[in-house]
Amino acid sequence: MHEFTIEFLSDRELYQYYMPFVKSGGLFVRTPDQFDLGDEIKLEVTLPDALEASIVIGKVCWLTPVGAQNGTPAGVGVKFEEDEDHVRNQIEKLIGRLLSSSEPTLSM
């Protein structure tokens, strides 16, 4: 299983990486490494103003290869599969006001 540590310093940054169109929630992870859809990923996520990180287990559901259009950074979208700390709910509370924004994100 691949592991990533992600720390978000602001709500706006979190909005850029969150994937609200994924039913169970998901995050975009910048990486030049290649993955396949369905690969299992362990995320250690620290949300803005959080005192400690939360662990989320997910699967790759989105691929942005190196050299993608519009200068979009390479990476993968990770769909939450095991979210015991309810990271999805915490994220949506933090960025709820931004979810209706027309500002582009790293995945859409």
C-alpha positions in Angstrom: 0.0 0.0 0.0 1.3 3.5 -0.9 1.3 6.2 1.8 1.1 9.9 1.6 1.2 12.7 4.2 -0.8 15.8 3.4 -1.1 18.9 5.5 -3.6 21.7 4.5 -2.8 25.1 5.8 -5.9 26.9 4.7 -9.6 26.2 3.8 -8.9 27.5 0.3 -6.0 25.1 -0.2 -8.2 22.2 1.0 -11.0 23.3 -1.4 -8.4 23.0 -4.3 -7.7 19.3 -3.4 -11.1 18.1 -2.2 -13.2 16.0 -4.6 -16.9 16.6 -3.6 -18.2 14.7 -6.7 -16.9 11.5 -5.2 -19.8 10.0 -3.1 -17.7 8.9 -0.1 -15.4 11.9 -0.4 -11.9 12.1 -1.9 -8.7 14.1 -2.2 -6.3 14.9 -5.0 -2.7 14.0 -4.2 0.1 15.6 -6.1 2.6 13.0 -7.2 4.7 12.3 -10.3 4.5 8.6 -9.6 2.3 6.4 -11.8 -0.6 4.5 -10.3 -3.4 2.4 -11.6 -7.1 2.9 -11.0 -8.0 0.9 -7.9 -4.6 1.0 -6.2 -4.9 1.3 -2.4 -3.6 4.4 -0.8 -3.1 5.4 2.9 -3.5 9.1 3.5 -2.3 10.8 6.7 -4.3 14.1 6.5 -3.9 17.2 8.7 -6.7 19.6 8.2 -6.4 23.4 8.8 -6.1 24.1 12.5 -6.1 20.4 13.4 -3.9 19.3 16.3 -3.2 15.9 14.8 -3.5 14.0 11.6 -6.3 11.6 10.6 -5.8 8.4 8.6 -7.9 7.6 5.6 -7.6 4.5 3.5 -8.7 4.9 -0.1 -8.4 3.8 -3.7 -7.2 5.6 -6.8 -10.2 6.8 -8.8 -8.7 9.7 -10.8 -5.4 10.0 -12.8 -3.7 13.2 -13.9 -0.6 12.2 -15.8 2.6 14.3 -16.0 2.2 16.8 -18.9 -1.6 17.1 -18.5 -3.4 19.9 -20.3 -3.5 23.5 -18.9 -0.5 22.9 -16.7 -2.5 20.8 -14.2 -0.2 19.1 -11.7 0.4 15.4 -12.0 -1.3 13.3 -9.3 -4.1 11.0 -8.3 -7.6 11.3 -6.9 -8.1 9.1 -3.9 -11.7 7.9 -3.1 -12.2 7.4 0.7 -12.9 3.8 1.5 -12.1 3.7 5.3 -12.8 7.0 7.0 -13.0 6.2 10.8 -12.2 9.8 11.8 -15.0 11.2 9.5 -12.5 13.3 7.5 -15.1 13.8 4.8 -17.5 15.4 7.2 -14.8 17.6 8.7 -13.7 18.8 5.3 -17.2 19.6 4.2 -17.8 21.6 7.4 -14.5 23.6 6.8 -15.1 24.4 3.1 -18.9 24.3 2.9 -19.2 27.9 1.8 -16.6 27.2 -1.0 -18.3 24.1 -2.4 -20.6 26.2 -4.7 -17.7 28.3 -6.0 -17.0 28.3 -9.7 -13.2 28.5 -9.0 -11.5 25.5 -10.6 -9.9 22.8 -8.5 -7.1 20.4 -9.2 -9.5 17.7 -10.3 -12.3 19.5 -12.2 
